[in-house]
Amino acid sequence: MEGNDRSGGVALLSPLNNNQQDIHRRQLLPSPGGMTFPEALEKYREEAKKTSDSNFQLDYCSYLIDACTKIQEDPDSLGLDFTNSGADSGDVVNNRKAEMIQQLEGEVLKWLKRLSSGGKAHPEALFLLGEAYGKGKFRVDVDHAKAFSLYIQAAKANHPIACYRVAVCHEVGAGTKRDCRRAVQFYRKSAALGHLLAMHKIGLILLYGTLNQHKNLKEGISWLKRAAASASEHPEALHDLAQCYEKHGGCPVVIPDERYASELYSQAANYGYGPSQYRLGTFYEFGIYGCLVDPVESIKWYSKAAERGYADAELALSGWYLSGAKDYLRQNDNNAYLWARKAADRGHARAEFAVGHYFEVGIGVTADLDEAKTWYEKSAAKGYKRAVQKLAELKKGQKNGRKAHCIVA
């Protein structure tokens, strides 16, 4: 129901802040010389049925969810063997896994429905059941209206992530009508309850005046700083805060400080955030923001961002292979083409232009003007001006019987 949400699995495996419950659950997991997984599961199930403690029952749900993940990814860790003989095919084994997972997920769903009903519905159960309907988990059909109803109930009980989900529903009109005012109201409530994504979101809303809000730069910066304080969990906030300290396009209520911006980008990059890794690559390539020109560092950071599928970094690596780096990276036309093609296949307009040029001139591939035109057209369709100009030049060149040339930037 929302885009790049890093909180999707928050609280799924350990929804409780109760050390005794967590210790109890770990004791029931299979251990060398201890009970088997089926024995542990049955014992935990019986105790969940006997108790009236909703926290314990919710913890049992988490145990089941955890078990489903392990059955799918690492059944050996549970001591489970789904092969009856060495001749069993992969499909047979997968079907047996799926059957057990389906049974356990059905049990999870029953418990969540039970814990979400009545006058003392558990906020976490409401949220998790909302996630089931919002994202089609536990083999239920996606139903945004049901999801919203459950989220709003959990939000009334001050569940931070549920408040965030309610805000998203109001923003995009999922399960309810679009309502910017209500969206902002719940983003604020979620942020006040400590949810990092909400802090980041409300910060950006106030900085840029989105969702029909008046800009409030000071408050926006304040929320970004609070989100960035937990950078290991949410490096995106560090990246956006760094942009505010840049000299060009920064935020007028802070004093520009490009060295500090570089430090913030560096922190986010070290936490694995691709856009920040790319930014560091540019700093070391061009010697800006307090960084010295250093091809080794530039290529290192571009490579890290490219490993995460960041198209700008893939195109930057194409440029490095096109030119080479003395004593470090040998010039290689084939790699230059391949990296540009990776970015172009992601729909990156400038990379599509570069691939067009490589086909036109014959860099890393056999020259093919028709193929070049195809890539220029893809780039031009996205509004990339150089591609539009190139197509015009090629058309004019054809009329005059001349072959046009271009330079990739």
C-alpha positions in Angstrom: 0.0 0.0 0.0 3.0 2.2 0.0 6.3 2.4 -1.8 9.7 2.0 -0.3 8.6 1.0 3.2 11.4 -0.4 5.3 9.0 -1.1 8.2 7.0 -3.9 6.5 8.2 -6.6 8.8 8.6 -4.5 12.0 7.3 -6.4 15.0 6.3 -9.5 13.0 8.8 -11.9 14.7 8.9 -10.3 18.1 5.8 -8.1 18.7 6.2 -8.1 22.5 8.5 -6.3 24.8 8.4 -9.1 27.3 11.7 -10.9 27.9 10.1 -13.8 29.7 7.8 -14.5 26.8 10.7 -14.4 24.3 12.9 -16.6 26.5 10.0 -19.1 26.8 9.6 -19.1 23.0 13.3 -19.7 22.4 13.2 -22.6 24.9 10.5 -24.3 22.8 12.6 -24.1 19.6 14.4 -27.3 18.7 17.8 -27.7 20.3 20.5 -30.4 20.3 19.3 -33.2 22.5 16.0 -31.4 23.1 12.5 -31.7 21.8 11.8 -31.8 18.1 10.1 -29.0 16.3 6.7 -30.8 16.1 6.9 -31.5 19.9 7.9 -27.8 20.6 5.1 -26.6 18.4 2.5 -28.8 20.0 3.6 -27.8 23.5 3.5 -24.1 22.7 0.0 -24.6 21.0 -1.5 -26.2 24.1 -0.1 -23.5 26.4 -1.5 -20.8 24.1 -4.9 -22.5 24.2 -4.9 -22.8 28.0 -3.8 -19.2 28.8 -6.0 -16.1 28.8 -2.9 -13.9 28.3 -3.3 -12.3 24.9 0.3 -11.3 24.9 1.4 -14.9 25.2 -1.0 -15.9 22.4 0.3 -13.1 20.2 3.8 -14.3 20.9 2.7 -17.8 19.7 1.5 -16.2 16.5 5.0 -14.8 16.0 6.4 -18.2 16.7 4.3 -19.6 13.9 5.3 -16.8 11.5 8.9 -17.4 12.3 8.5 -21.1 11.8 6.9 -20.6 8.3 9.9 -18.5 7.3 12.3 -21.2 8.4 10.4 -24.0 6.8 10.6 -22.2 3.5 14.2 -21.0 3.7 16.0 -23.3 6.1 14.0 -26.4 7.3 17.2 -28.1 8.5 17.3 -25.5 11.3 14.1 -27.0 12.6 15.3 -30.5 12.1 12.7 -31.0 9.3 13.3 -33.3 6.3 10.7 -33.1 3.6 12.1 -35.9 1.6 10.8 -39.4 2.1 13.5 -40.8 -0.1 16.4 -39.6 -2.1 14.4 -39.9 -5.2 11.8 -37.3 -4.3 11.8 -34.4 -6.8 12.1 -30.8 -6.0 8.4 -30.2 -6.8 7.4 -32.9 -4.3 9.5 -31.4 -1.5 8.2 -27.9 -2.3 4.6 -29.1 -2.2 5.2 -30.7 1.3 6.7 -27.4 2.5 3.8 -25.5 1.1 1.3 -27.8 2.8 2.9 -27.3 6.2 3.2 -23.5 5.7 -0.4 -23.3 4.6 -1.5 -25.1 7.8 0.5 -22.9 10.1 -0.5 -19.7 8.3 -4.2 -20.7 8.6 -3.6 -21.1 12.4 -2.0 -17.7 12.5 -5.0 -16.2 10.8 -7.4 -17.8 13.2 -5.5 -16.5 16.2 -5.2 -13.0 14.8 -8.9 -12.8 14.1 -9.6 -14.1 17.6 -7.2 -11.5 19.2 -8.7 -8.7 17.0 -12.3 -9.2 18.1 -14.2 -8.3 21.2 -13.9 -5.3 23.5 -10.2 -6.0 24.3 -8.7 -6.4 20.8 -4.9 -6.4 20.9 -3.5 -3.5 19.0 -0.6 -5.6 17.5 -3.1 -8.3 16.4 -5.2 -5.6 14.7 -2.2 -4.3 12.9 -0.9 -7.7 11.8 -4.4 -8.7 10.6 -4.5 -5.4 8.7 -1.2 -6.2 7.1 -2.6 -9.6 6.1 -5.5 -7.9 4.2 -3.4 -5.0 3.0 -0.6 -7.1 1.5 -2.3 -10.4 0.9 -0.5 -12.4 3.6 -1.5 -15.7 5.2 -3.3 -16.6 1.9 -6.1 -14.0 2.2 -7.2 -11.8 -0.7 -6.1 -8.2 -0.6 -8.9 -6.0 0.7 -7.8 -2.5 1.4 -11.1 -1.5 3.0 -10.7 -4.3 5.6 -7.1 -3.4 6.1 -7.9 0.3 6.7 -10.6 -0.6 9.2 -8.1 -2.7 11.2 -5.3 -0.1 10.9 -7.6 2.6 12.2 -8.6 0.5 15.2 -5.0 -0.2 16.1 -4.1 3.5 15.5 -6.7 4.6 18.0 -4.8 2.4 20.5 -1.6 4.4 19.6 0.1 1.7 17.5 2.8 3.7 15.8 3.1 1.7 12.5 -0.7 1.4 12.3 -0.9 5.2 12.4 1.6 5.4 9.6 -0.5 2.9 7.5 -3.6 4.9 8.1 -1.8 8.0 6.9 -0.7 6.2 3.7 -4.2 5.0 3.1 -5.6 8.5 3.4 -2.8 9.9 1.1 -3.3 7.4 -1.7 -6.9 6.6 -1.2 -6.5 2.9 -0.3 -9.6 1.5 1.5 -10.8 5.0 2.2 -11.2 8.3 0.3 -8.1 10.5 -0.3 -7.8 13.1 2.5 -4.5 15.0 2.7 -5.5 16.6 6.0 -6.2 13.3 7.7 -3.0 11.9 6.1 -0.9 14.6 7.7 -2.7 14.2 11.0 -1.8 10.5 11.2 1.7 11.0 9.9 2.2 13.5 12.8 0.7 11.1 15.3 2.9 8.2 14.1 6.0 10.5 14.3 5.1 11.6 17.8 4.9 8.0 18.8 8.4 7.5 17.5 8.0 5.8 14.1 11.1 6.7 12.0 9.4 6.5 8.6 6.7 8.9 9.9 9.3 11.4 11.2 11.1 11.3 7.8 7.8 11.7 5.9 6.4 14.6 8.0 9.8 16.3 7.7 9.7 16.1 3.9 6.1 17.2 3.8 7.0 20.4 5.8 10.2 21.0 3.8 8.5 20.9 0.4 4.9 21.8 1.2 3.3 18.6 -0.1 -0.1 17.3 0.7 -1.5 20.8 0.7 0.6 21.9 3.6 2.3 25.2 4.1 6.1 24.9 4.2 7.6 25.0 7.7 11.3 24.6 7.1 12.5 24.8 10.7 10.0 22.1 11.8 10.8 20.0 8.7 14.5 20.1 9.5 13.8 19.2 13.1 11.9 16.1 12.1 14.5 15.0 9.6 17.2 15.3 12.3 15.2 13.2 14.7 14.7 10.5 12.0 18.4 10.7 11.1 19.4 10.1 14.7 18.5 6.5 14.1 20.5 6.3 10.9 21.3 2.6 11.1 17.6 1.8 10.8 16.7 4.6 8.4 19.7 6.0 6.4 17.3 7.6 3.9 16.8 10.4 6.4 20.5 11.1 6.6 20.6 11.4 2.8 17.7 13.9 2.7 19.2 15.9 5.6 22.6 16.0 3.7 20.8 17.6 0.7 19.6 20.4 3.0 23.2 21.4 3.7 24.3 21.6 0.1 25.1 25.0 -1.3 23.0 24.6 -4.4 19.4 23.5 -3.8 19.8 23.3 0.0 17.5 24.5 2.7 17.6 28.3 3.4 17.1 27.9 7.2 20.4 26.1 7.6 23.9 27.3 6.9 25.3 25.5 3.8 28.1 23.2 4.9 29.2 20.8 2.1 31.8 19.0 4.3 29.0 18.3 6.8 26.8 17.2 3.9 29.6 14.9 2.8 29.8 13.4 6.3 26.1 12.7 6.3 26.2 11.1 2.9 29.1 9.0 4.1 27.2 7.8 7.1 24.2 6.8 5.0 26.5 5.2 2.4 28.2 3.1 5.1 24.7 1.9 6.2 24.2 0.7 2.6 22.0 3.4 1.1 22.6 3.3 -2.7 21.9 7.0 -3.5 24.4 8.1 -0.9 26.9 5.6 -2.1 26.5 7.1 -5.6 26.9 10.6 -4.3 30.2 9.7 -2.6 31.3 8.2 -5.9 30.8 11.6 -7.6 32.6 13.4 -4.8 35.7 11.3 -5.3 35.5 11.4 -9.1 35.4 15.2 -9.3 37.1 16.2 -6.1 34.2 18.1 -4.5 32.6 18.4 -1.1 35.9 18.2 0.7 36.9 15.0 -1.1 40.1 14.7 -3.1 40.0 13.2 -6.6 40.4 9.5 -6.0 39.5 7.1 -8.8 39.8 4.1 -6.4 37.3 5.5 -3.9 35.0 6.7 -6.7 34.9 3.3 -8.4 34.5 1.6 -5.0 31.4 3.6 -4.0 29.9 3.5 -7.5 30.3 -0.3 -7.4 28.6 -0.6 -4.0 25.6 1.5 -5.3 25.5 -0.5 -8.6 25.4 -3.8 -6.6 22.1 -2.4 -5.1 20.8 -1.8 -8.6 21.2 2.0 -8.5 21.1 3.0 -12.2 23.0 6.3 -11.9 25.9 4.3 -10.4 25.8 1.7 -13.2 26.0 4.5 -15.8 28.9 6.1 -13.9 30.8 2.8 -14.0 30.2 2.7 -17.7 32.0 6.0 -17.9 34.9 4.7 -15.8 35.3 1.7 -18.1 35.1 3.9 -21.1 38.0 6.1 -20.0 39.9 3.7 -17.6 41.7 4.7 -14.5 45.5 4.8 -14.6 47.1 1.9 -12.6 43.7 0.8 -11.3 41.1 0.1 -14.0 41.9 -1.0 -17.5 39.9 0.7 -20.2 37.3 -1.8 -21.5 34.7 -0.9 -24.2 32.7 -4.1 -23.6 32.3 -3.4 -19.9 31.4 0.2 -20.7 28.6 -1.0 -22.9 27.4 -3.7 -20.4 27.2 -1.3 -17.5 25.3 1.3 -19.5 23.0 -1.4 -20.8 22.2 -2.5 -17.2 21.1 1.1 -16.4 19.2 1.5 -19.7 17.3 -1.7 -19.1 16.0 -0.1 -15.9 14.5 2.7 -18.0 17.2 5.3 -17.1 16.9 7.9 -19.8 20.6 9.1 -19.9 21.7 5.5 -20.0 19.4 4.8 -22.9 21.0 7.7 -24.7 24.5 6.3 -23.9 23.6 2.9 -25.2 22.3 4.5 -28.4 25.6 6.2 -28.8 27.5 3.0 -28.2 25.4 1.3 -31.0 25.9 4.3 -33.3 29.7 4.4 -33.0 30.3 0.8 -32.2 31.6 0.9 -28.7 31.5 -2.6 -27.0 29.0 -3.7 -29.7 28.8 -3.9 -33.4 27.7 -0.6 -34.9 24.0 -0.6 -35.8 22.4 2.7 -36.6 18.8 1.3 -36.5 19.5 -0.1 -33.0 21.0 3.3 -32.0 17.8 5.1 -33.1 15.7 2.7 -31.1 17.6 3.6 -27.9 17.6 7.3 -28.7 13.8 7.1 -29.2 13.4 5.4 -25.8 15.4 8.2 -24.1 13.7 11.0 -26.0 10.3 9.6 -25.0 11.3 10.3 -21.4 12.1 13.9 -22.3 15.9 13.6 -22.4 16.8 16.6 -24.5 20.1 15.3 -25.9 18.3 12.3 -27.3 15.7 14.6 -28.9 18.5 16.6 -30.4 20.3 13.5 -31.6 17.3 12.2 -33.4 16.8 15.5 -35.1 20.5 15.5 -36.2 20.2 12.0 -37.5 17.1 12.8 -39.5 18.7 15.9 -40.9 21.9 13.9 -41.7 19.9 11.4 -43.6 18.2 14.1 -45.7 21.6 15.5 -46.5 23.2 12.1 -47.1 25.6 12.5 -44.2 26.3 10.4 -41.1 25.9 12.3 -37.8 28.2 11.8 -34.8 27.7 12.5 -31.1 29.6 12.5 -27.9 28.3 10.7 -24.7 28.2 12.8 -21.6 
